[in-house]
Amino acid sequence: MESYDVIVAGGGISGTLAAAASSMHGAKTVMLDRNAEENIGRKTNWGWVCGDAVAKSHLDFLGKELGISFSSPELDYKVDGVYAFSPDLKQKFLFEGEGYSLDRPKLARKLLKYAISNGAEYVPEFVVEGPMFEGGRVSGVFGRNSRNEQEKITAKLVIDATGIASMLRRKLPENEYIERDVSTDDIESTGRYIMDFEKDGDDDRYYDPRNALIHLNQVLAPGGYGWVFPKKGKRINVGVGVEKKSIELRNARLNMKDTLHTLIDGYIKWNPLIKKGEIVGEDSNGKGYWSVTVRRQFDSLVYPGYMGTGDSMAMPNPISAGGIGPAMVSGALAGRAAAEAIASGDTGLESIWRYNLRYNEAYGSKTAALEVFRTYLQSLNNDLINYGMAHFLTKEEAVDISYGRIPELTIASTFTKILSGIQNLTAFRNLIYVVGKMKRLNELYSKYPNEVSGFRQWKAAVSAEMHEVKERFKPNPI
Ligand SMILES: Cc1cc2nc3c(=O)[nH]c(=O)nc-3n(C[C@H](O)[C@H](O)[C@H](O)COP(=O)(O)OP(=O)(O)OC[C@H]3O[C@@H](n4cnc5c(N)ncnc54)[C@H](O)[C@@H]3O)c2cc1C
């Protein structure tokens, strides 16, 4: 039985970066991934299923935190921003600034090399099956190696980077820190094609070579959105994310039987510019389906002997479902915090708690507010989204919300809007309620407990706020 300071389970974006950071800061680290080496980071048999879009700010974060930089070929294509369109295509809001479309398989291979060059040991074709425990804490993992033999590996700390379906998280005992399961209401079923397409005309509402486009539309993509992200040349990443209850309601009300698969094909047909498309064969990564969470990350990212990163901790952004940035940030921060705990000789819960604080500071403190906004958005039909995007918010206020900042919906501006004869007053009042709740959650996150002892009370306060919001807004796509 081999023994390490740190085991990193999973070799995706968050895992390779956690392994790199942990070894860079002096911990004896091993990274286990179930894929063969050339397929490092592949999520499922469907490939590295992703929209491939990442904001430049996250790459800059890694530059500062780890000193790593990126260029072609892993950065496939640069965009100026991400725009979200209303269902009637009359309004568009800037959603995210400058960013890149990645070549995910090439990025994964680069990150693997980087982890190894920083001293991490790498074991391919190792399927992690669960955590081992000793003295009330996680003490290692067990699983099957490349020869299909059972193997146990022990470590002072285990970093879980195995993604949304994590077998490690789900096999933790019932505990107050980390939830073992994610509610289906907080999951988007998503799928996408990477295609070379023949463009029929020009219309930057449907395809924009300079920007990534998101289409909010409760008929085309109930409870989620469709996207067309440009890649190099004639290539696009096109896909749809949907929420289970929303699609059921939408199908029942429209007497339709759509599934995620038919919705993606329908979305491509709806786009008048996509004349003919050919799925790209490279790395067998052209067509794939997988799930992504759209809630705040778990209230704590640590449990005795255990730390979680990326999708295993429900980190994707609740509005955009963007999880690459949070996976990068959390991987780098978890690896460093683990190595610091090892170096200090104290790997107890209190010692690794610093990771919770740093992740919240770098990214996590806004996600609860974004979860509130996402829940509200899913309760609006196309007409209300069209009207709301035209009348409820200015472009600046919408940008603020997408970054988790609270717009100044002052009493004066609110009255002006009401007096100017705004329709759909209930939806507008609900928006004011939502903005208030977002503010309250941001306040709570600004007081994230510095020590484990304050966690229970803080968590109860967050849960109560979130429960109220979820009771008030239910999916209502049509
Ligand atoms: C269709 C779709 C579109 C998306 N679009 C975007 C987008 O455009 N922008 C964005 O920012 N985010 C997007 N996301 C989310 C993003 O892809 C993820 O958040 C990101 O990949 C998370 O990285 P990760 O390293 O945490 O997990 P993963 O990428 O899931 O990596 C987990 C790794 O662990 C391995 N593993 C899993 N289980 C085991 C096991 N038992 N034993 C050993 N190894 C294991 C896997 O094989 C994989 O290598 C999208 C997601 C989907 C599904």
The ligand as an ORCA input file, in Angstrom:
! r2SCAN-3c Opt
* xyz 0 1
  C     -22.166     20.311    -22.322
  C     -21.366     21.121    -21.345
  C     -20.961     22.395    -21.708
  C     -20.172     23.149    -20.848
  N     -19.722     24.352    -21.278
  C     -18.886     25.061    -20.511
  C     -18.295     26.261    -21.009
  O     -18.459     26.648    -22.167
  N     -17.505     26.970    -20.167
  C     -17.238     26.551    -18.898
  O     -16.537     27.258    -18.173
  N     -17.748     25.388    -18.424
  C     -18.542     24.624    -19.199
  N     -19.014     23.418    -18.731
  C     -18.573     22.938    -17.413
  C     -17.105     22.442    -17.447
  O     -16.926     21.573    -18.525
  C     -16.746     21.757    -16.125
  O     -17.105     22.620    -15.085
  C     -15.267     21.397    -15.999
  O     -14.905     20.392    -16.903
  C     -14.974     20.882    -14.586
  O     -13.669     20.392    -14.488
  P     -13.287     19.345    -13.351
  O     -11.820     19.114    -13.496
  O     -13.793     19.781    -12.037
  O     -14.104     18.005    -13.688
  P     -14.114     17.099    -14.988
  O     -13.804     17.877    -16.205
  O     -15.390     16.331    -14.947
  O     -12.885     16.083    -14.757
  C     -12.994     14.965    -13.913
  C     -11.858     13.996    -14.218
  O     -11.902     12.938    -13.251
  C     -11.938     11.685    -13.922
  N     -12.684     10.746    -13.077
  C     -14.014     10.769    -12.824
  N     -14.347      9.756    -12.008
  C     -13.201      9.092    -11.747
  C     -12.903      7.946    -10.962
  N     -13.861      7.300    -10.291
  N     -11.613      7.527    -10.892
  C     -10.633      8.186    -11.580
  N     -10.858      9.257    -12.351
  C     -12.132      9.717    -12.424
  C     -12.631     11.974    -15.251
  O     -12.379     10.949    -16.185
  C     -11.994     13.321    -15.601
  O     -10.720     13.109    -16.144
  C     -19.831     22.641    -19.563
  C     -20.268     21.377    -19.174
  C     -21.013     20.608    -20.058
  C     -21.419     19.235    -19.625
*
